[in-house]
Amino acid sequence: MDNKKEREEGEKIKEKDEDLDIEILEILESDGRASTQEISDMLDIEPEKVRERVSKLEESKVIKKYKALVDWYLAGSEFVYASIDLKVGLSRDRGYDKIAERIAGFPEVRSIRLISGEYDLQVIVRGKSMGSVSSFVAEKISPMESVRDTVTHFVLKTYKEDGEIFQSSEEDSRLDISP
């Protein structure tokens, strides 16, 4: 009887820690610079508990890294981004994971995802110009043995990324069109 009760209490503590982890992760995802004290105040728990949970999340690689979300347009140093959809051919020894791992190794690649639909993989790349992105696709992606087809979509303007609105809502200076 005591073992069952201890197990149940252990599971409740684990669930509470998992719920706390989710709350901490949501705060850090929204603001990676939130201090231990700020998180502690928001969640009404001891700072040491926050430090302990964040350390465990970092050690277990749930938290991959902390980064700044930069509006390169406002920084005056624009990059060209493109989304490349890939159809790939699979073989016995080369599945999606192996193909994605190889593509992920290129420094131009910002993210890569397995997707549903007509294409298999979506690759987000960044370059200094449309020409550099085009060259990357033509010289490094298209020639890969497992790549069957590519479609490249250049990003013309970013309005929102990672939940953050990039362009301020300036007053529309266009004239109204009336019938």
C-alpha positions in Angstrom: 0.0 0.0 0.0 2.8 2.4 0.9 4.6 1.8 -2.4 1.5 2.6 -4.4 1.0 5.8 -2.4 4.7 6.8 -2.8 4.5 6.1 -6.6 1.3 8.2 -6.9 3.0 11.1 -5.0 6.1 10.7 -7.2 3.9 10.9 -10.3 2.1 14.0 -9.1 5.5 15.7 -8.4 6.7 14.7 -11.9 3.5 16.1 -13.4 3.9 19.4 -11.5 7.5 19.7 -12.7 6.5 19.0 -16.3 3.7 21.7 -16.0 6.3 24.1 -14.5 8.7 23.3 -17.3 6.1 24.2 -19.9 5.4 27.5 -18.2 9.1 28.3 -18.0 9.6 27.3 -21.6 6.7 29.6 -22.7 8.2 32.5 -20.9 11.7 31.9 -22.3 10.3 31.3 -25.8 8.7 34.7 -25.6 11.7 36.4 -23.9 15.0 34.6 -23.9 16.5 37.3 -21.7 14.0 36.8 -18.9 16.0 36.5 -15.7 15.6 33.8 -13.1 14.1 36.4 -10.7 11.6 37.6 -13.3 10.5 34.1 -14.1 10.3 33.3 -10.4 8.1 36.4 -9.8 5.8 35.5 -12.8 5.3 31.9 -11.6 5.4 32.7 -7.8 8.1 30.1 -7.1 11.5 30.3 -5.6 14.4 31.4 -7.9 16.4 28.3 -7.0 13.5 26.1 -8.4 13.6 28.1 -11.6 17.4 27.7 -11.9 17.1 23.9 -11.2 14.4 23.4 -13.9 16.1 25.6 -16.5 19.4 23.7 -15.9 17.7 20.4 -16.4 16.0 21.7 -19.6 19.3 22.9 -21.0 21.1 19.6 -20.1 18.4 17.5 -21.7 18.7 19.7 -24.8 15.0 20.7 -24.6 16.4 24.3 -24.7 18.6 24.2 -27.8 19.9 27.8 -27.5 19.1 31.3 -26.8 19.0 33.8 -29.6 18.0 37.3 -30.7 15.3 37.7 -33.4 16.8 40.4 -35.6 14.9 42.6 -38.1 17.8 42.8 -40.6 15.9 45.4 -42.7 16.0 47.8 -39.8 19.6 46.9 -39.1 20.4 48.0 -42.6 21.9 44.6 -43.6 19.3 42.7 -45.5 19.7 39.0 -46.4 17.7 37.1 -49.0 15.6 34.2 -47.6 14.1 31.5 -49.7 11.9 28.5 -49.0 12.9 25.5 -51.1 10.4 22.6 -51.4 12.1 19.3 -52.3 10.8 16.0 -53.6 13.3 13.3 -52.7 13.8 9.7 -53.7 14.2 7.3 -50.9 16.3 4.1 -50.8 16.9 1.3 -48.4 19.9 3.0 -46.8 18.8 6.6 -47.4 15.6 7.8 -45.8 14.3 11.2 -44.9 16.4 11.6 -41.8 19.7 10.9 -43.7 18.8 13.2 -46.5 17.8 16.0 -44.1 20.9 15.5 -42.1 23.1 16.0 -45.2 21.2 19.1 -46.3 21.3 20.5 -42.8 25.1 20.5 -42.9 25.2 23.4 -45.4 25.8 26.7 -43.7 23.1 28.4 -45.9 20.4 26.2 -44.4 18.5 27.9 -41.6 15.9 25.2 -41.0 14.7 22.0 -42.6 11.4 20.2 -42.0 9.6 17.1 -43.2 6.3 18.2 -44.6 3.1 16.7 -45.9 1.7 17.2 -49.3 3.2 17.2 -52.8 6.7 17.8 -51.5 8.7 16.0 -48.9 11.1 18.5 -47.3 11.0 22.3 -46.8 14.3 24.0 -46.6 14.7 27.6 -45.5 18.0 29.2 -46.7 19.6 32.6 -46.3 22.0 34.2 -48.7 23.5 37.6 -49.4 21.7 37.9 -52.8 19.1 36.1 -55.0 22.1 35.0 -57.1 23.8 33.3 -54.1 20.6 31.5 -53.2 20.1 30.4 -56.8 23.6 29.2 -57.0 23.2 27.3 -53.8 20.2 25.5 -55.1 21.7 24.8 -58.5 25.1 23.7 -57.3 24.5 22.0 -54.0 20.9 20.9 -53.6 19.7 20.0 -57.1 22.7 17.8 -58.0 22.2 15.6 -54.9 21.3 12.0 -55.9 18.2 11.8 -53.7 16.7 15.1 -54.8 14.1 14.6 -57.5 12.5 18.1 -57.8 12.9 21.5 -56.3 10.7 24.6 -56.1 12.2 27.8 -54.8 10.1 30.6 -53.3 12.0 33.8 -52.5 10.8 35.7 -49.4 9.9 39.2 -50.5 9.0 40.7 -47.2 8.6 39.4 -43.6 5.6 40.7 -41.7 5.8 38.4 -38.6 8.3 35.9 -37.4 8.3 33.7 -34.3 5.2 35.6 -33.1 6.9 39.0 -33.4 5.4 41.6 -35.8 8.2 43.1 -37.9 6.6 46.0 -39.8 5.0 48.8 -37.8 1.4 49.7 -38.9 2.1 53.0 -40.6 -0.9 55.0 -41.6 -2.1 54.0 -45.0 -1.5 57.0 -47.3 -3.3 55.5 -50.4 -6.4 57.2 -51.6 -9.7 55.4 -51.1 -11.3 54.0 -54.2 -14.9 54.7 -54.5 -17.4 53.2 -57.0 
